Amino acid sequence: MNNKIGALWLKTSVKGNKFMSGEIELNNEKFRVVVFKNDKDGVETRPDYQIFLSEDQEQKTERKTAEEEIDIADISF
């Protein structure tokens, strides 16, 4: 039995912050994720790392295009 669900790569942002990026697979569906070190502010009950779903570049472009197509005049108040 293979228990592997994905893989992460250690990366460095343009600001010099380290984070992990990768892909996990659950129920035959793949998800891109990013993992950031959590700023615990001295609170030990906070997690050390947080995991977020990550949009790929194509999804970001589609979302931005959809947002640009919305005309404020089309929104009724």
Phi, psi and omega per residue, in radians:
M1 nan 2.311 -3.136
N2 -1.768 2.033 -3.109
N3 -1.623 0.017 -3.118
K4 -1.198 2.290 3.093
I5 -2.035 -0.050 3.133
G6 2.943 -2.931 -3.113
A7 -2.618 2.661 3.137
L8 -2.253 2.579 3.073
W9 -2.093 2.387 3.087
L10 -1.381 2.248 -3.109
K11 -2.311 2.927 3.077
T12 -2.212 2.244 3.140
S13 -1.267 2.954 3.108
V14 -1.089 -0.416 3.096
K15 -1.512 -0.003 3.099
G16 1.603 0.082 3.126
N17 -1.453 2.384 3.116
K18 -1.525 2.481 3.087
F19 -2.678 2.966 3.084
M20 -2.031 2.561 3.135
S21 -2.397 2.478 3.125
G22 -3.105 -2.758 -3.070
E23 -2.430 2.434 3.029
I24 -2.137 2.715 3.113
E25 -2.203 2.162 3.109
L26 -2.283 2.263 3.135
N27 0.901 0.771 3.117
N28 1.100 0.368 3.068
E29 -2.128 2.296 -3.101
K30 -1.663 2.458 3.140
F31 -2.283 2.298 3.024
R32 -1.480 2.374 -3.111
V33 -2.335 2.745 2.962
V34 -2.250 2.591 -3.101
V35 -2.226 2.208 -3.136
F36 -2.099 2.517 3.029
K37 -1.160 2.347 -3.099
N38 -1.528 2.355 3.029
D39 -1.410 1.782 -3.011
K40 -1.369 -0.254 -3.133
D41 0.847 0.645 3.101
G42 1.369 0.048 3.138
V43 -1.670 1.832 -3.038
E44 -1.168 -0.340 -3.129
T45 -1.393 -0.194 3.075
R46 -1.316 2.567 -3.133
P47 -1.177 2.702 3.118
D48 -1.285 -0.585 -3.118
Y49 -2.351 2.667 3.061
Q50 -2.159 2.471 -3.107
I51 -1.934 2.306 3.136
F52 -2.222 2.523 2.976
L53 -1.204 2.493 -3.079
S54 -2.096 2.296 3.043
E55 -1.360 2.451 3.020
D56 -1.417 2.983 -3.025
Q57 -1.059 -0.652 -3.137
E58 -1.124 -0.735 3.112
Q59 -1.108 -0.723 3.133
K60 -1.082 -0.749 -3.135
T61 -1.121 -0.767 3.124
E62 -1.095 -0.751 -3.132
R63 -1.133 -0.764 -3.129
K64 -1.121 -0.721 3.117
T65 -1.096 -0.758 3.127
A66 -1.101 -0.698 3.122
E67 -1.152 -0.650 -3.134
E68 -1.215 -0.469 -3.114
E69 -1.331 -0.232 -3.141
I70 -1.382 2.160 3.098
D71 -1.754 2.237 -3.103
I72 -0.994 -0.515 3.133
A73 -1.172 -0.385 -3.134
D74 -1.401 -0.172 -3.102
I75 -1.641 2.120 3.134
S76 -1.577 2.415 3.133
F77 -1.944 nan nan
